[in-house]
C-alpha cells in the first residue's frame, strides 16, 4: 500500500474522530472530556510499552513494538505531547463553540502552514501538478470560510475561530515535527505514537484540575460513549499516518493535504445529523476538495 493510499485511510478515520469530538464536547466540560479521552489513549498504549520492555519477541506484531528510548528522546516526545496537547485544547474549545461544518474546514487549512514550513526548512518541492491539486484544495477551504459568514460566524471577531486558527497552526508545526522525529531521529511510528499519547495525560491534567477547582465553565461534565471513541479513532488514524510519513518518498506537504480531507466525513455528519445550514455551497467545497485529492493521486 502506497503512502498516498495510507494517507487517504487516515483521513477517513480522522473524520470519524472529529465527529466523536463534536458529540463529546457539545454542552459538556471540555477540560474533563479532553483528559478522559487522552487517558483512554494512554491506557491503550501502556500495556504495549511494558510488554515491549519485558518480552518484545512475544509481541503478536512488530507494529506493536515500542522501542527503548534515551532520556533525550523522551524529552523530544514530551515536546511533541506539549505541542499536541495545546493544539487539542484550543481545538476542543473551538469545536464546542462552532458548527462542525465550519470548524473542521478551518482546521483543514493546516496544509497552508505545513507547506510553507516544509518549503522553508525541509527543502520539499512538490511538482507542478501536485501544486495544482494543493491550490484547488486551498481554494475550497477559503470558500468554506466565506460560507461561515452566512451563519453569523465572523472570522475576525469570533473567539472560536481564533482558537481553531491557533490550534491549526500548532497542528501544522506538529506535522513538521513528526517528520523530524521519524526521518531525522529515526524513531519508529509506534514509539512516537505510544509515548506522546502517554505524555498527553500530564499535559492536559492541569487544565482539568483548574476547571474542577474554579468551575468557571457552566456545563457540568456528562459521561458519553463518544468520549471513549475519541482516542481509539485517533490512534488508528495516526498509526496509518505515521506509517505513511515514515516512507522516505513521502512529502509531508502532500500527506497533510490528503489527511485534511477528513472534512468530508464531518461535513456529512454536520448536515445530516446536526441539521447545519448551507448544504449546497458547502457541498461545492467538498467536491472541490475531492477534485484536488484526485489531482494529487494522479500526480504521485
C-alpha positions as CSV (number, residue, x, y, z in Angstrom):
1,X,0.0,0.0,0.0
2,X,1.4,3.4,-1.0
3,X,1.9,6.4,1.2
4,X,-0.9,8.2,-0.7
5,X,-3.4,5.4,0.0
6,X,-2.4,5.2,3.6
7,X,-2.9,9.0,3.9
8,X,-6.5,8.6,2.5
9,X,-7.3,5.8,5.0
10,X,-6.0,8.1,7.8
11,X,-8.3,10.9,6.5
12,X,-11.4,8.7,6.8
13,X,-10.6,7.6,10.3
14,X,-9.8,11.2,11.2
15,X,-13.2,12.3,10.0
16,X,-14.9,9.9,12.4
17,X,-12.6,11.2,15.1
18,X,-13.8,14.7,14.5
19,X,-17.4,13.5,14.7
20,X,-16.7,11.8,18.1
21,X,-15.1,15.0,19.4
22,X,-18.1,17.1,18.4
23,X,-20.6,14.8,20.1
24,X,-18.4,14.6,23.2
25,X,-18.0,18.3,23.7
26,X,-21.5,19.6,23.0
27,X,-22.7,21.3,26.2
28,X,-20.0,19.5,28.1
29,X,-16.9,20.3,30.2
30,X,-14.1,20.5,27.6
31,X,-11.1,20.0,30.0
32,X,-12.6,16.9,31.5
33,X,-13.6,15.5,28.1
34,X,-10.1,16.0,26.9
35,X,-8.4,14.5,29.9
36,X,-10.6,11.4,29.9
37,X,-10.1,10.9,26.1
38,X,-6.3,11.2,26.3
39,X,-6.2,8.9,29.4
40,X,-8.1,6.2,27.3
41,X,-5.4,6.6,24.6
42,X,-2.5,6.3,27.1
43,X,-4.2,3.2,28.7
44,X,-4.3,1.5,25.3
45,X,-0.6,2.0,24.7
46,X,0.8,1.5,28.2
47,X,0.5,-2.4,28.2
48,X,2.5,-2.5,24.9
49,X,5.2,-0.2,26.4
50,X,5.6,-2.6,29.3
51,X,5.3,-5.7,27.1
52,X,7.9,-4.3,24.7
53,X,10.3,-3.7,27.6
54,X,9.8,-7.1,29.2
55,X,9.5,-9.5,26.2
56,X,9.5,-7.8,22.8
57,X,9.9,-11.1,20.9
58,X,6.5,-12.3,22.1
59,X,4.5,-9.4,20.7
60,X,1.9,-10.5,18.1
61,X,3.1,-8.0,15.5
62,X,6.2,-5.8,15.0
63,X,4.0,-2.7,14.6
64,X,3.1,-3.0,18.3
65,X,6.7,-2.8,19.5
66,X,7.6,0.3,21.4
67,X,11.4,0.8,21.3
68,X,13.5,1.8,24.3
69,X,14.4,5.5,24.3
70,X,17.2,7.6,25.7
71,X,16.3,10.5,28.1
72,X,17.0,12.9,25.3
73,X,14.5,11.1,23.0
74,X,11.9,11.1,25.9
75,X,12.4,14.9,26.1
76,X,11.7,15.2,22.3
77,X,8.5,13.2,22.7
78,X,7.4,15.3,25.7
79,X,7.8,18.4,23.5
80,X,5.5,16.6,21.0
81,X,3.0,15.9,23.7
82,X,3.0,19.6,24.8
83,X,2.6,20.8,21.2
84,X,-0.3,18.4,20.5
85,X,-1.9,19.0,23.9
86,X,-2.0,22.7,23.5
87,X,-3.4,22.3,19.9
88,X,-6.1,19.9,21.1
89,X,-7.2,22.1,24.0
90,X,-7.8,25.0,21.6
91,X,-9.5,22.8,19.1
92,X,-11.8,21.2,21.6
93,X,-13.0,24.6,22.9
94,X,-13.4,25.9,19.4
95,X,-15.3,22.8,18.3
96,X,-17.7,23.3,21.2
97,X,-18.5,26.9,20.0
98,X,-18.6,26.4,16.3
99,X,-20.7,24.3,13.9
100,X,-18.7,21.2,12.9
101,X,-19.2,22.0,9.2
102,X,-17.4,25.3,9.8
103,X,-14.8,24.2,12.5
104,X,-13.5,21.3,10.5
105,X,-12.7,23.2,7.3
106,X,-10.9,25.9,9.4
107,X,-8.8,23.1,10.9
108,X,-8.2,21.8,7.4
109,X,-6.2,24.9,6.4
110,X,-3.2,23.4,8.2
111,X,-1.6,22.4,4.9
112,X,-1.1,26.1,4.1
113,X,1.1,26.4,7.1
114,X,2.6,22.9,6.6
115,X,3.7,23.6,3.0
116,X,5.1,27.0,4.0
117,X,7.2,25.5,6.8
118,X,8.2,22.4,4.8
119,X,9.3,24.5,1.8
120,X,11.3,26.9,4.0
121,X,13.0,24.5,6.3
122,X,12.9,21.0,4.8
123,X,13.6,21.8,1.2
124,X,10.4,20.0,-0.1
125,X,9.3,20.9,-3.6
126,X,6.0,19.4,-4.8
127,X,5.9,19.1,-8.6
128,X,3.8,21.4,-10.8
129,X,0.8,19.0,-11.0
130,X,0.8,18.5,-7.2
131,X,0.8,22.2,-6.7
132,X,-2.3,22.4,-8.8
133,X,-4.0,19.9,-6.6
134,X,-2.9,21.8,-3.5
135,X,-4.2,25.1,-4.8
136,X,-7.6,23.5,-5.6
137,X,-7.9,22.3,-2.0
138,X,-6.9,25.6,-0.6
139,X,-9.5,27.5,-2.7
140,X,-12.1,25.1,-1.4
141,X,-11.0,25.8,2.2
142,X,-11.3,29.5,1.6
143,X,-14.8,29.1,0.2
144,X,-15.7,27.3,3.4
145,X,-14.6,30.4,5.3
146,X,-16.9,32.6,3.1
147,X,-19.9,30.3,3.8
148,X,-19.3,30.8,7.5
149,X,-20.4,34.4,7.2
150,X,-23.8,33.3,6.2
151,X,-24.2,31.5,9.6
152,X,-23.2,34.5,11.6
153,X,-19.6,33.3,12.2
154,X,-17.3,36.3,11.9
155,X,-13.8,35.1,11.2
156,X,-12.3,38.4,12.5
157,X,-14.2,38.5,15.9
158,X,-15.3,35.1,16.9
159,X,-13.3,33.5,19.7
160,X,-14.0,30.0,18.5
161,X,-12.4,30.9,15.1
162,X,-9.4,32.4,16.8
163,X,-8.9,29.3,18.9
164,X,-9.3,27.0,15.9
165,X,-6.8,29.0,13.9
166,X,-4.3,28.8,16.8
167,X,-4.9,25.0,17.0
168,X,-4.4,24.7,13.3
169,X,-1.0,26.5,13.3
170,X,0.2,24.3,16.2
171,X,-1.1,21.3,14.3
172,X,1.0,22.3,11.2
173,X,4.1,22.6,13.4
174,X,3.4,19.2,14.8
175,X,3.3,17.7,11.3
176,X,6.7,19.1,10.6
177,X,8.0,17.9,13.9
178,X,6.6,14.4,13.1
179,X,8.8,14.2,10.0
180,X,11.8,15.2,12.1
181,X,11.2,12.5,14.7
182,X,10.5,9.8,12.1
183,X,13.1,10.5,9.5
184,X,15.9,12.5,11.2
185,X,15.8,11.0,14.7
186,X,14.6,7.7,13.1
187,X,12.1,6.8,15.8
188,X,9.6,4.2,14.8
189,X,5.9,5.4,14.2
190,X,4.7,3.1,17.1
191,X,7.2,4.5,19.5
192,X,6.3,8.1,18.7
193,X,2.6,7.4,18.9
194,X,2.8,5.4,22.2
195,X,4.9,7.8,24.1
196,X,3.3,11.1,23.0
197,X,-0.1,9.5,23.8
198,X,1.2,8.8,27.4
199,X,2.7,12.3,27.8
200,X,-0.6,13.9,26.8
201,X,-2.0,12.9,30.2
202,X,0.3,15.2,32.3
203,X,0.0,17.9,29.7
204,X,-3.8,18.0,29.9
205,X,-4.2,17.3,33.6
206,X,-3.5,20.9,34.8
207,X,-6.4,22.3,32.8
208,X,-8.8,19.7,34.1
209,X,-7.7,20.4,37.7
210,X,-8.1,24.1,37.1
211,X,-11.7,23.5,35.8
212,X,-12.6,21.4,38.8
213,X,-11.2,24.0,41.3
214,X,-12.7,27.1,39.7
215,X,-15.8,25.6,37.9
216,X,-15.8,28.7,35.7
217,X,-17.3,26.7,32.8
218,X,-21.1,26.4,33.2
219,X,-21.9,22.9,31.9
220,X,-21.2,20.0,34.3
221,X,-19.3,17.1,33.0
222,X,-21.5,14.4,31.3
223,X,-20.3,10.9,30.6
224,X,-20.9,10.0,26.9
225,X,-19.8,7.0,24.9
226,X,-18.3,9.2,22.2
227,X,-15.6,10.3,24.7
228,X,-14.2,6.8,24.8
229,X,-14.2,6.6,21.0
230,X,-12.0,9.7,20.5
231,X,-8.6,8.2,21.3
232,X,-9.1,4.8,19.6
233,X,-10.1,6.5,16.4
234,X,-7.2,8.9,16.6
235,X,-4.8,6.1,17.4
236,X,-5.9,4.2,14.4
237,X,-5.7,7.3,12.1
238,X,-2.3,8.2,13.5
239,X,-0.9,4.8,13.1
240,X,-1.7,4.8,9.4
241,X,-0.5,8.4,9.1
242,X,2.9,7.7,10.8
243,X,3.4,4.7,8.6
244,X,2.8,6.8,5.5
245,X,5.1,9.6,6.8
246,X,7.9,7.1,7.6
247,X,8.1,6.3,3.9
248,X,11.3,8.0,2.6
249,X,9.4,9.1,-0.6
250,X,6.6,10.7,1.4
251,X,6.2,14.5,1.2
252,X,4.8,15.9,4.4
253,X,3.0,18.7,2.5
254,X,1.1,16.1,0.4
255,X,0.3,13.8,3.3
256,X,-1.1,16.7,5.3
257,X,-3.3,17.8,2.4
258,X,-4.8,14.4,1.8
259,X,-5.2,13.8,5.6
260,X,-7.2,17.1,5.9
261,X,-9.9,15.6,3.6
262,X,-11.4,14.1,6.7
263,X,-13.6,17.2,6.4
264,X,-15.8,15.2,4.1
265,X,-17.0,13.0,7.0
266,X,-17.5,15.8,9.5
267,X,-19.4,17.8,6.8
268,X,-21.8,15.0,6.2
269,X,-22.4,14.5,9.9
270,X,-23.0,18.2,10.5
271,X,-25.5,18.4,7.6
272,X,-27.3,15.1,8.2
273,X,-27.2,14.6,11.9
274,X,-27.0,18.1,13.3
275,X,-29.0,19.8,10.6
276,X,-26.5,22.5,10.0
277,X,-27.3,25.0,7.2
278,X,-25.9,25.9,3.8
279,X,-25.8,22.4,2.4
280,X,-25.3,23.4,-1.3
281,X,-22.4,25.8,-1.0
282,X,-20.7,23.5,1.4
283,X,-21.2,20.6,-1.0
284,X,-19.5,22.6,-3.8
285,X,-16.5,23.0,-1.5
286,X,-16.4,19.3,-0.7
287,X,-16.5,18.4,-4.4
288,X,-13.6,20.8,-5.0
289,X,-11.6,19.1,-2.2
290,X,-12.2,15.7,-3.8
291,X,-11.0,17.1,-7.1
292,X,-7.8,18.4,-5.5
293,X,-7.2,15.0,-3.9
294,X,-7.7,13.3,-7.3
295,X,-5.1,15.6,-8.9
296,X,-2.7,14.7,-6.1
297,X,-3.3,11.0,-6.6
298,X,-2.7,11.3,-10.4
299,X,0.5,13.2,-9.9
300,X,2.1,10.8,-7.5
